[in-house]
Amino acid sequence: MGRLSCGTMLLALAACGGGQDAPADASSAHPLSSAALEGPAAVAAPEKPADFKEAARFLSKATFGPTQADADRVLAIGYGAWIDEQLAMKPMHVRTYVEGNLATKGSVGQGDVTDGIWTGMLTDPAQLKQRVAFALSQIFVVSLVDGGVHNEPRGAASYYDMLAEKGLGNFRTLLQSVALHPMMGKYLSHLGNQRADPVTGRVPDENFAREIMQLFTIGLHELNPDGTLRRDAYGNPIETYGPKDIAGLAKVFTGWSWACPSLSDGCFHGTSPKSTGDVNSDIKPMVAYARFHSTETKRFLGAKVPAQDTPNPAKSLKIALDTLFNHPNTAPFISRLLIQRLVSSNPSPQYVGDVAARFADNGAGVRGDMAAVVRAILMHPESRATSTTSGKMREPVLRLTAFVRAFPFSSASGRYRIGNTSDAALQLAQSPLNAASVFNFFRPGYAAAGSKVANKGLVAPEMQAVDDTSVAGYVTFMRWIIESGSLGSTASNGQRDISFSLSKELSLAHDATALVDRLKKVLLYGQMASSFRSELIGIIDRMPIPALAPDMSNQAVVDAAKRKRVNAALLLTVASSEFLVQK
């Protein structure tokens, strides 16, 4: 996307106005389609980066922020070998973090889950698995904002762990793990879902059946293999499903509830693990209670589960998930969503098609190999291309993690207690696993109405979270962090939990050019426009540093002036479109 279409600095973002959802194939007309791909984007990507800039650009898409050590590793072994190393790593478990807090404090809440996720984002060596887990948490949304999930911190932590553990396995396994996790069952209300009762007029809950199609697998409209819309003879998009499909699929998701020792009615209808007789039922996959499962014929998406003399929930589930997994929409739909979360808001049809082809067949005849999908996303030539439509706006969580990881940092508690950052007025307006609804923090097809992005038929999903309040809140939050050199929860001694060192930057404060070029490297990965660089150097140069007295009596004054220069340079950098856009 280059510089943001709605303005060149953060404060201009607020002027972007209201929004709309662009058509699913909006990217088909953008400059990286067809003829444009005959240029640099069509050239095979090199196996190794040429320099730190290229390594850091790659890592900005595959981690929560490049570090010098990570960049050196990619430079030494190359992109593919780095991905192989990451795939072999075991991700940090958020549940282990939460249970550690439980043992220490005696109780835990949603803040412990959030802090566990932050810890993984900032410190886990398995950065690729953590980054993919965060991406998947915005597709298969479960949110701590929901009261039922909020009250089950261990369960919520285990859900996130499941995404990290299975997110780079096979999609069919991941889909079943999502469908049967009790936190998804609580969030989308199919835990304790019962078959129809003609006497009372009860019908199965349709919530999960609708969302597993609309958001988790096939989307609203039929797609070509490259993610563009299929159209009927009149040029209209073709719907993938209708009310009858939802009703038929809802019958599949009846009879599933907590994993209880007795499978009693009380367990089935229980509202929490405390009522199940098994304190671990919040982290175990839901199990089938055959007597509550629909025995009617179930029809959906051209598939049929015959009427059952004996209820067979497992058979119904297998047919349903196999149907969704093998649906022609699933590969391009999921591929495009992951590209948007990792690399670019507006991938070309060729990019989507190439990744979807890997979903369909990993090269060894296996469908749904998510490691192959993510590798294809990160290794694709278009992931390295730069143009007016490439890249994406960096969402607030990724801004903060990239900032913290750019400098030496530490946690006084060892627990990296950043806390909930959802406050739009004073913080980030975003916090992991805290989306306002199942539709995530922002929709994949969002474009601000009247913006250049919308007028060109493109999308900028993260812009949906931008308004006057969140713009000011982000700047306020980052200013406070930069000036204090710390962030996170306050300990009894009044100190914030996480601190970071700016010693290198302070050593360069007397030289505005050297200071700006340092930030150009560690925060912008060498991608700073010359006009912005010149402007920033000029601003810093106009901030005087007094000469140090021979007796050093004014040392504190000199140090304060240096820190003021560094603070200003940092804030202007993280508030610029150069930082806000991941290129």
N, C-alpha and C positions, 0 to 999 in steps of 0.2 A: 504493500500500500504506500510505500515511501512515506512522505509526510502526511499527516492526517488531512483528509479532504476538508474537514470542518474547521481547520485552522492550523497554524504552525506551532502554537503553544497551548499548554493545557487549558488555560483560562478561556480559550476560544472554543473549547469543546462544548461548553454549556450553551452555545448559540446554535447547536445542531438541531434543536427543536424536537418535535414528537417523532414517532416512528411507525414503521410498517414492516410486515414480513414480505420479503421479496420472493418471487417464484423459485422453486427448488432448482431450476436450471438457469438461474440468472447468470451463472459463471460462463455459460456457453457463448456469450457474446463478448467476453472481456479479452483484452489484448494478449493474453497468454494462450488463447485457443488457436487452433488450426495453423495459419501461416506463421504466427509468432513462434510457435514451437519448432519451426524449421531452423531457428537460430540457436543461440547458446543453450537454451533449455533442452534441446534435443540431443546435445552432446553427452556422451557417457560421463558420469561423475567420477572424479579421481578417487582412488582408495585412501589417499592421505591428504590432509590439508597442507597448503603451502606455507602457512604461517599461523601465528596466534590468532589473528583476525578470523581466518577461516575456521579454525578449531573452535573458537568461542561462539561463532555464529551457529555451528552445528550443535554445540552443547546448550545453547539457549533454547533449542527446540527439544532436547532430549533430557534435560536436567532442570533443576529449580534455580539455575544460575551458574554460569561457568566459574570455576576457580582456576588459579594458575596450575595447580597440581593436575586437575582434570584435563586442562588444555595440553599440558606437557605429555600426558599419557596418550591422548589422541594423536598428537604430533608424532609420538614415538612408534605407535603400533597401527595407526590408521583407523578409519571409521568402522569398517566391518569387524575388525578384531576387538575394538572397544565395545561394540554391541554384543559380540559373543561373550566377552567378560561379564557384561552387565546381566545377560540372560542366565548366566551360571550362578549369580549371587542370590542369596536368600534375603528377601526384604525384611526390614524391621517390623515387628508386630505391635500395632497400636494397643491391642488387648493386653499384651504383656506390660506395656507402659501403664495402662489404666489399672491393672491388677496390682502393680507395684505401688501405685498411689493409694489404692484401697488398703493394702497391708500397712502402709505408713500412716494414713489419715483416718482410716476406719470407715470412710464413705467417699464416694466419687459422684461426679455429675457430668454434664455435657462439656464443661470446661476442660475436664481431664481428657476427654476424647479429642477435643480440638487441639489441646497442647501435644498430645501424642502424635497427631497428624503433622503439626508444625515441626516436631522433633525429627520425624522421618524426612520431611521436605528439606530441612536444613542440614541434617547430619548423616543420614543413611547413605553408605557407599553405593547401595543399589538404587542409584538415582533414576535410572530409566524405568524401573518397575514402579517407583514412587510417582514419577511423572505420569505414567500411563494410568496408574490407579486414580490419580486426581482427575485425569481426563474422563475415565470411565465413570467416576462418581458424579460427573455432570451429564452423563448419558443415562445411566441406570440410577436415577436420583432417589436417594433416601435422605431425609433431612432431620436434623436435631431440632428444627423449629417445630416439628410435629410433636404433640404432647406424648403420644404413645412411644415414639422413638426416643424422645428426650428423657423419658424415665428409665430407659434401658441402656446405660452407658457401655456396659460390657458388650451387649448385643450390637450396638452401633459401631463400636471399635472392631468387632469381629467381622462386620459387614465390609468395612473398609479394608481389613486385612485380606478378606476373600478376593476383593478386586485386585489387590497387589499380588496375591499368590497365583490367581487363575487368569489374570488379565492378559498374560502373555502365553497362555496355554491355548486350548481349543475353544472357539466361540460357543460350540454346542454345550460343552461342559460349563462354561461361564454362564450361559443363559439359564441352564437348569439350576446352578448354584444361586443365581439371582432370584429366580422364581420361587425357590424353596427356602430362602433365608427368612427367618421369622421377622426380621426388621422390615423387609420388603412386604411380608405378609401383613404386618401391622400398618405400614405406611400406606399401602394401596388396598387394604381391607379385604384381602382374600384369605387371611388367617381366620379360621373358624367360619368360612363361607359354606353355606348349606345348599343342598339340592332344593328344587322347587317343591312347594307344598300347595296343591290345588285347593285345599280346604281353606287355608288362611290367605291364599293369594301371594305367598312369598315366592320370589324368584331369585336366582343366584345373583350375587353382587357382580356387577360388570366392570368395576373400576380397573382391576389389573388386566383383564382381558383386553380392554381398550388400549391401555397404555403400553402393554407389551408389543402390540402391533404399531401403534402410532409413533412411539418414542424409542422403543428398544430394538426393533428389527426391520420393519418394512416401510414405515412412513405412510403418509396419507395418499400419495399418488404413485402410480406405476412408473418405474424408471427403466431407462435403457442401461446397458452394462456400464456406460460411462457416467451415470448419474443424472443425465438430462431426462426431462420428462417425456414419457410416451403420450401420444395424443390420439384422440379418435378422429374419425373422418371429417369432423367439423373443427378440428384444431383445439379441442378442449382437453385438459388433463383427465386422465382416467383414474377414478378412485380405486384404491387397493382393497377396500373392504367397506361393508355397510352394516346396518343394525343387526341383520341376521347373523353375520359373522361374529359380531361381538357377543350376541346372545348364545350362539353355539359354543364359542370358546369359553365363555363364563362358566358353562357347565363342567368344563374340564377342571377348573380351579375350585371345585367343591370338594369338601371332605379332607382338606389339609389344615393341620394345626400343629400345636406344640408337640415336640418329641417327649412324650410322657411315658413313664414305666408301665402304666396301667391302660393307657388309651381310653380313659373313662370319659363320660360325658362332661364331667367337671373340667377335665384337662382340655377337651376340645373347645369348650366355651370360655376357658380362662382368659383373663385380660392381661396377665403378666406371668413370668416364670414362677413367681411366688405361689401361684395357685395350681402349679402343675405337678408338684412332688419331685421335680428334678431341677435343681438350681442352675443346671447348665443348659436348660432348654432354650435359653435366650441366644445361645451360640450354636446350637445343633440345627441341621436342616429340618424343616417341617416334615411330618410323617402323615401317612394316609389313614384316615378313619373311614373305612369302606361304607359304613352305614349312613354316612352323611353325604356320600358321593352320588351324583346324578347317574341314573341308569338309562336315561333317555338317549336316543340317537343324537349325536353331536355333529353338526355340519359347520364348517368354516373354511374359507379360502380354498374351496374345491376339495377339501379333505372330508373324510367321514369316519367317525367312531361309531360302530354299530351299537344298537341297544344291547345292554348287558343284563343277562339273567342274574349274574353275581357281580356286584359293583367291583370295578377294577380301576382304581384311580391311577395306578402306575402306568397301565396300558394307555389310558386316555392322555396322560401327560406326555408320554413318549411320542404318540402320534402328533400331538399339538406342537411340541417343541421341534420335532423333526420337520414338520411342515414349515414352520417359521424359519428354521435354520437353512432349509433348502430353497426357500422362496427366492426367485430371481432378484427381488429388490434388496435383499439383506446385504449382499456383498457391497454394492455401490452406496447404499444408505449408510452403513456403519463406516465404510472407508472414508466417505466424505466428512462425516462427523469427527472422526479421529484426525484427519488432516487439518480440519478447522481448529481443533483443540491444541494441536502440536505445532503446526507450521503456518498455515495460511487460511484466511477467511474465504478466499475466492480461488480455490484450486480449479485448474482448467479441466474440461472433460477428459483430456488425455491423462492427466495426473490421476483423477478419480478412477478412470477405467483401468489404468495400469495397476493401481493398488487393489481394486476390486478383483482383477484377474488373479492376483496372488491370494486373495481371500478364497476364491473359487478353487484354486489349485496352487499349492505351495511349491510346485515343481516336482513333487513326489506323489501326486495324486490325492493329497489330503486337503479337504475343504475346511476352512475356518481356523487355520493355523495363525494365531494372532501375533506370534513372534515374527512370522514371515510378513504379515501385514505391516507391522510397525517398522520392520527393517525396510520394506519397500517405501514407506512414507519418508523415512529419514534419508534413504540413499537415492531417492528419485532426483533426477537433474533439476526438476522444478523447485525442489526444496532449497536449492542453492541459488536459484535465479533471482534477480532483482528487477523490478519494474514498478510502474505506477499502481499495479494491482496486487503485487506479491506481499507476503507478510500478513501480520495481524496486529490489532491493538493488544497490548499486553494487559491482561486482566489484573486487578489490584493485588491479589494474592501473589501472583508471579512477579509483580513489581517489587514487593517487599522481600521475597526470598532472594531475588536477584541482587537486590541492594545489600542485604546482610551478608550473603555469601561472597560478595566482591571484596570484603575486608576481613582481616582476622577477627573472629568473634568467639565469645565464650558464654557459658551460663553459670551463674553463681550456684544454682541448685543442681545443675546437671540435668534439668528436666525441660529446659527451653520453653518456659511458661509465657508464651505470647498472649494466650487467651483468645477470647472472641473479639473479632475486629469488624463486626457487622455494622456498627454505628456509622451511618453515612455522614453525619455532621462533624464527627471528630476522628473518624478512623478510615477504614477502607471501603465501607459499604459492601464488604464481602468477607466471608470466613468459611474455611473448608467444612463441608458437610452441613452447611447451614443455608441452603437455597430456600427461597420463599415458597416454592411449589415444585411439583414434579417436572415443570417446564424449565428447571435450572435457573441460574441467575440471569440468563439472557437466552433468547431463541436463536437457533442457527441461521434463520432466514431474515434476521432483523436488519433494517436499513433506516436511518433517520430520515423522515419525510422531508423532501425538499433539499436534501444534501446532495453534494456532487456524487457521493457514493450511490445513493438511490437513483439519481438521474442517469447514471451509467449502467444501471441494472446490476449493481454489485451489492454486497452485504458487508456489515461491520457488526457482528453479534454483540461484542463487548460494549458497544456504544449504547446499548439499551440500558445499561447500568449507570450512564452518565447523565447528571443533571446539575443544576446550580449547587445543590447541597453537597453532592458527592465530590464535585470538583474542588470546592473550598475545603471539604473535610479531608481529602487526600493531601492537599498542600499543608494544611494545619498539622496533620499527623506526621508527615515526613519532616516538617520543620522542627517539631518537638523532638523527634528521634535524633535528628542530626545535631541539634543544639545540645542535647543531653548526652549524646553518645551511647544511648541505651534504649531499651524498650522492654515491654513485657510487664508481668505482675510485680508488685512492690513487696519486698520482704520486710520483716519486722524492723530492720535497720534503716528502712527508707530507700534502699537501693533497688533499682529495677533488675530483673533477673538476667537479662541478656545485655552484654556490653560489646562494643566493637572498637577496634583500634584504628586511628587515623594518623599514626605516627609517620608513615611514609608521606602522606599528603601534607602534613604539617611541615615536614622537612623541605617541601617544595613551595611553601606558601609565599616565600619572597620572590619567586619567579612565576608570574602569572601564566606564561606560556607553558612552562614545564608542568605546572599544576593542572591546567586544562588538558594537556595532552595525557597526563596520568589518568584523569577521569575518562577521557576519550577511550583509553584502553580498557580500564577495568569495568566501566559501566556501559559503554557504547560499543565495545569490541572493535574499535577502530573505525566506526561508521558515524563520523561526525561531519556534517556539512561544513564547508569552509566558511560560509557566511555566519553560521552559528558559532563556530570556533572563534572567529575574529571578534564577534560581538561579546562573547563570554570573556575573552582575554581582556578586552577593553574595559568591561565592568570591573573585573578583579584588579586591573592595574590602577583604577581610580580609587581603590580602597587603600589608604596609606598605612604603612608600617613604620613606626618611629624608629630612629636609630637607637641602638642599645648604648646606654650610658657606660663610660669607662668603668665605673664601679658596679655596673649591672643593677643599679637601684631601680631601674624601670623594667626589669625582666618580665614582671607580671603583665605590664601594659603591652609590651612587645608580643608576648605569648597570646594575649587576648586578641590583638590585631591580626595575628596569623590565623588564629582559630576562626575569627570573623570572616576572613577571606575564604578559608576552606569551607565553612558552613554555607556561605553564599554560593560558591561554585557548585557544591553538592546539590543544594536545593534547586538552583536553576537548571541543573542537569536532569534531575529526576522529575522536574515539572515540565520538561521539554518534550516535544513530539519525537525527538531523537531517541529518548528513553522509552516513551510510552508506546512506541511502535516496535514490535519485534520484526526485524527484517530478515 
